[in-house]
Structure formats: structure tokens, C-alpha cells
Amino acid sequence: MRRTLKVGVIGLGFFGARHARVLAVHPAAELVGVCDKDAARLAETAAIAGVPGFDDFSALLALPELEAVSICLPDRLHEAAAIAAAEAGKAILLEKPLAHDAATARRIVDAVEANGTRLMVGHILRFDPRYVQVYHAAAPERLGAPIHLRAKRSGIRSTARRLGASSSILFYMGVHDVDALQWIARSRIARVYAQKRDVLGNGNEDALYAVVNFENGAIGAIDYSWAWPDGLMNGFRAALEVVGTRSATYLNVADQGFYTVDDDGTSGGDTHLWPEINGRIAGDLADEIDHFVTATLSGAPYLQSCQEAFDAIPVLDALAESARSGQPVEVCRQAPTLAPNG
Ligand SMILES: NC(=O)c1ccc[n+]([C@@H]2O[C@H](COP(=O)([O-])OP(=O)(O)OC[C@H]3O[C@@H](n4cnc5c(N)ncnc54)[C@H](O)[C@@H]3O)[C@@H](O)[C@H]2O)c1
């Protein structure tokens, strides 16, 4: 008989509810429990998935049959649940960012390594066909050496208001592009010079711009905004470009290739990230979760190593520090190299 991975979900907000829906119908997964401290959210997802609900993640982690968890807690609350899951010996799919600073990320990874379990961070762009194709187009034999890179990501102000101080433009949006830039450039960011603005009063930054230097000599520009009005089609837009010594490649996520127009305006739809297709959540999120389930069951390495996920966090620390101080900041890479994981 085909084995299934017995998995739980911790945090059932915007994203965890979607994780639970994907896992509830995955052919190689068995959702055995869900957890949220919010009683209404817990009851809703537990009922849809038809599984027991827990208001404390320790109770979920104590289920003897549980083998893996997906952790979808707010960005600043990843540590306690991730370390508890590692100590309970569970495989972990942890939503990005790995943690909200490098010291916390290090404690999580140390707990995973000390307990001999496995960790995959939910860097969804690694599963997005557009970004994966840019990665391949930027291979040295096609691109040559990267000369300059640019990443842009804009979100809407109601998202910034909803998350408030529980997140930041860097954790919620910025980590996507920091990871993508380092992955696509095949080089880590060594130095950053950032500036930010906060005029809307949403409890976090409205915008953060930065110039960055890569270890391989390339220069980059980062442009993040959480200030777009809520009418922005799809609620976000993104772009990424790489120019090399032999070729260049450009990615534009402006309208997802689908929109409808009526007398009130234009509205888009999600065709890539987590679209609902024929009653199921499909797209990048479903592919990411499928990879986690199948690689955990087979013991194959995860697509992204723990080290690469970790490498994004000191860059976020440096961007935050530079935006605060107004000075260029060297990325602190003092942490020893992690053992290959995943
Ligand atoms: N990959 C992506 O594109 C993507 C998209 C959205 C969110 N995310 C990530 O997913 C994570 C969750 O984000 P979100 O937008 O769903 O946040 P959210 O605020 O909507 O949901 C968080 C949930 O966690 C619950 N919670 C908080 N503390 C808890 C505790 N101690 N025990 C149990 N439940 C608790 C809250 O009640 C809430 O339901 C974040 O790390 C975020 O960065 C990733």
C-alpha cells in the first residue's frame, strides 16, 4: 500500500488555511490535525478539512501519528513552533521568512540539526515557472557573468494594515526577492544601502529602496512598496531583470495574463500563485507543498537547501539596519556554514 505523510498545519490565517486545503486533498498526504489560537478560524478550517482542531501547537505536536507540520504563523512567531516541532522530531515546512532575524534563524536551524529532522522554507518563487525560467536563462553558459540585477515588488496598503507590526515589508514581501536575486545571480549579497518611507501609518514601512552589491561583483537594485492603493490589480505586481555579459532576461508579473473589464474598472485573477481551479488550489503553492510531501516521504533532498534559505536572513537584517541608520551596511555572514540539509 502506498504510504502517506501524516501532517498538521499550525496557523490558519490567510496562508495556513490554504496550506490546509492543499494538504487535505493531496493524494500522498493525510492531514491529521490543524491548530490556531483563534477559535473561529480553527473551527472553520477543522470543519472544512474534517480533522481535529487544537488551540495550542504543543497538543498538535503530541499526536503520535504526526510526522510533519506546516507552520504558517506570523513572521515574528516562527521560532517557538519551529523549535518545538524540531524537538518533537517532525519534518517542517516553515513559511518564509525562516525567521525575522539571523540569530533566530540560527536557533531554528540548530534545533533542526540537533534533532536530526528536516526543514524546508516556503520560498514559493522556487516553484513559480516564471522565476524558475529566469534562473535557467541566467545560467553562466547563457547569461555570461551578471552585470546588474533589479527586483521590484509592490503590494497594497490594506495588506500592510492587516499585518501591522506583526510583519514588515522585508519579511512579508522582501525576502521573496532577496532569495530570488541570490539564487538567480548565483551569488550572495555582500553589502546594502537602503532608504525607507513611512507616511501611511500602517505600523510598518510604506516603501524600501536599496542598492546592493553581490559577492561576484554584480550590482543590484531593490524596490519594495506596500503603499499601492487597494485597486491595484491582483493586489500586487513584481518584476525582475538580470543583465549579463552575454544576454539579459526580464520577468514581468504585472497582470498575471488574465483580467476582466466592466464599467467599474479592471480586475485580475491569480493564474500562478494559488489559483482555485476546478475546486482545488493549484499553482505554485500546490507544487511547493507537493514537493515537501513527496521529498519528505522519499528522503530526497528538498529543492532549496537550508543554507540558501538561511542566507536571505542576514541580508534582511542589513537592509533594515541600513534603512534605519541611513548608512551602507555590510551583510554579516559570521554564522558558520550549515551542513547540507533538506
Ligand atoms: N509564500 C507566500 O507567498 C506567502 C503568502 C502569505 C503569507 N506567507 C507567510 O505565511 C505566514 C502566515 O502569514 P498569514 O498572512 O497567513 O498571517 P495571518 O496573520 O493571516 O495568519 C496567522 C495565523 O496564526 C495564528 N496564530 C498566531 N499565533 C498563534 C499561536 N501561538 N498558536 C496558534 N496560532 C497562532 C493567528 O490566529 C492567525 O490565524 C507568514 O510567515 C507569511 O510571511 C507567505
The ligand as a Tripos MOL2 file, in Angstrom:
@<TRIPOS>MOLECULE
LIG
   44    48     1     0     0
SMALL
NO_CHARGES

@<TRIPOS>ATOM
      1 N1          4.7680   32.3930    0.2780 N.am      1 LIG1
      2 C1          3.8810   33.3820    0.2000 C.2       1 LIG1
      3 O1          3.6480   33.9090   -0.8680 O.2       1 LIG1
      4 C2          3.1610   33.8070    1.4470 C.ar      1 LIG1
      5 C3          1.9450   34.4830    1.3300 C.ar      1 LIG1
      6 C4          1.2950   34.8570    2.5100 C.ar      1 LIG1
      7 C5          1.8590   34.5880    3.7540 C.ar      1 LIG1
      8 N2          3.0550   33.9370    3.8190 N.ar      1 LIG1
      9 C6          3.6680   33.6500    5.1330 C.3       1 LIG1
     10 O2          2.7910   32.8230    5.8800 O.3       1 LIG1
     11 C7          2.8680   33.1470    7.2700 C.3       1 LIG1
     12 C8          1.4800   33.4790    7.7700 C.3       1 LIG1
     13 O3          1.0130   34.6300    7.1080 O.3       1 LIG1
     14 P1         -0.5490   34.9640    7.0290 P.3       1 LIG1
     15 O4         -0.7130   36.0540    6.0400 O.co2     1 LIG1
     16 O5         -1.3250   33.7050    6.8760 O.co2     1 LIG1
     17 O6         -0.7840   35.5570    8.5070 O.3       1 LIG1
     18 P2         -2.1700   35.6750    9.2840 P.3       1 LIG1
     19 O7         -1.9680   36.7290   10.2850 O.co2     1 LIG1
     20 O8         -3.2900   35.8000    8.2990 O.co2     1 LIG1
     21 O9         -2.3370   34.2570    9.9950 O.3       1 LIG1
     22 C9         -1.5780   33.8570   11.1010 C.3       1 LIG1
     23 C10        -2.4420   32.9290   11.9620 C.3       1 LIG1
     24 O10        -1.6360   32.4390   13.0420 O.3       1 LIG1
     25 C11        -2.4800   32.3840   14.1990 C.3       1 LIG1
     26 N3         -1.6430   32.3860   15.3890 N.ar      1 LIG1
     27 C12        -0.8940   33.4040   15.8860 C.ar      1 LIG1
     28 N4         -0.2190   32.9870   16.9840 N.ar      1 LIG1
     29 C13        -0.5380   31.6920   17.1850 C.ar      1 LIG1
     30 C14        -0.1520   30.7160   18.1310 C.ar      1 LIG1
     31 N5          0.7410   30.9790   19.0980 N.pl3     1 LIG1
     32 N6         -0.6700   29.4760   18.0220 N.ar      1 LIG1
     33 C15        -1.5500   29.1740   17.0380 C.ar      1 LIG1
     34 N7         -1.9580   30.0630   16.1000 N.ar      1 LIG1
     35 C16        -1.4600   31.3080   16.1690 C.ar      1 LIG1
     36 C17        -3.3730   33.6140   14.0750 C.3       1 LIG1
     37 O11        -4.5460   33.4760   14.8710 O.3       1 LIG1
     38 C18        -3.6650   33.6170   12.5770 C.3       1 LIG1
     39 O12        -4.8330   32.8820   12.2520 O.3       1 LIG1
     40 C19         3.8580   34.3080    7.3900 C.3       1 LIG1
     41 O13         5.1180   33.8220    7.7350 O.3       1 LIG1
     42 C20         3.8750   34.8960    5.9890 C.3       1 LIG1
     43 O14         5.0690   35.5520    5.6470 O.3       1 LIG1
     44 C21         3.6940   33.5160    2.6980 C.ar      1 LIG1
@<TRIPOS>BOND
     1     1     2 1
     2     2     3 2
     3     2     4 1
     4     4     5 ar
     5     4    44 ar
     6     5     6 ar
     7     6     7 ar
     8     7     8 ar
     9     8     9 1
    10     8    44 ar
    11     9    10 1
    12     9    42 1
    13    10    11 1
    14    11    12 1
    15    11    40 1
    16    12    13 1
    17    13    14 1
    18    14    15 2
    19    14    16 1
    20    14    17 1
    21    17    18 1
    22    18    19 2
    23    18    20 1
    24    18    21 1
    25    21    22 1
    26    22    23 1
    27    23    24 1
    28    23    38 1
    29    24    25 1
    30    25    26 1
    31    25    36 1
    32    26    27 ar
    33    26    35 ar
    34    27    28 ar
    35    28    29 ar
    36    29    30 ar
    37    29    35 ar
    38    30    31 1
    39    30    32 ar
    40    32    33 ar
    41    33    34 ar
    42    34    35 ar
    43    36    37 1
    44    36    38 1
    45    38    39 1
    46    40    41 1
    47    40    42 1
    48    42    43 1
@<TRIPOS>SUBSTRUCTURE
     1 LIG1         1 GROUP 0 **** ****
